[in-house]
Amino acid sequence: MKKRYDPIKRVGLVANPEKAASRSALQKAVRLIRASGCEILADAATAQMGGLRLSPLANSLEVAKASDLIVVFGGDGTMLRVAREVAGVPTPIVGINVGRLGFLTAIPSSRLAETLKHIWAGDYRLESRCLISASGQLSTGNIEQLALNDFVFGRRTASRMIELEVSVDGEVLTRYRCDGLIVSSPTGSTAYSLSAGGAIVAPAAEVFAITPICPHTLSNRSVIVSLNSWVQVKVLSQKLETILTADGQVQAALAAGDLITIRRSPHIIQLLHPAESSFFQTLRQKLSWSGSNI
């Protein structure tokens, strides 16, 4: 039986002002949403970009709290930013792709009208995606970060390898000499981790993927552990500056001896998908796999 959802009356819009293509898609969405009788909400940057005559809200978090649906225009980077900002708010998010390859913004702007038509008819499904957290007491103070895709340990500038010790649930896994290390969520398995040779993980699989970047030992491969585990990464490099990056967007400098603990976050986001779409369909299309025209 088809699941019934509450009617959507207020639609929040969030766009990437740095993507020129977002403007035309945003303005088209405004016309379609107003024609449906729904109220439109937006943050200040989005309202200015679209020339919207409304009282803007302070940020995407306020938009999420006041809306029944959030429509995000941009690429996966925009979706990652919005996901962190609205983490824990149950408002569904749908991503409209005006960038390049997009797994989170899987709906192309050319299908905007079709997608909204399905949404008004309740012909969609909701999918929960968990966020992951990184915390630690650094030499420079405490750190608390959220990510939807991944945390990456890397070097700032030097060409030498960094050294890291990784433990899972308190037991040492190994010591890596590598260009970097990725700890990804299931959602992040198709991002940097995939480029580094990590496994593709279905979103419903509750696992972390621990993937070294260009490890010195060729036998080092991506390791899959439970999402309920806690993964600790200790910086061993003495002379190189190590950087922790959340979703490729938020950075923090680490020093020798600093210890970062990565866990499943209690926060989730809700992604809205057209009813006929699936993760494997997106894989076939985005990666040009055999059967991509099915």
PEFENQUI-V499620 format. One line per field, one symbol per residue. psi: psi as a letter, one per 20 degrees, with the letter a starting at -180 (. if undefined). Layout:
psi: ???
This chain:
psi: ppppqqqphpppppqoiiohihghhghghgggghhijqqpqqrghggggikpnroqrhahghgghiriqppppbahgghgggghhjpipipqpppoojccpphhmioqhijgggghghghijmrqqpppqrqqpqrorhjaqpoqqqgfrpppaqghqiqqrpqppqpkippgrpporhrppoqrhhihjchgghjjrqppqhipmqqpooqomqhoiiprppprqiirpppppphphhqpqpppokjhpqppqrpiqpppprpqiqrqoppqqhirrghggggghjlrpjij.
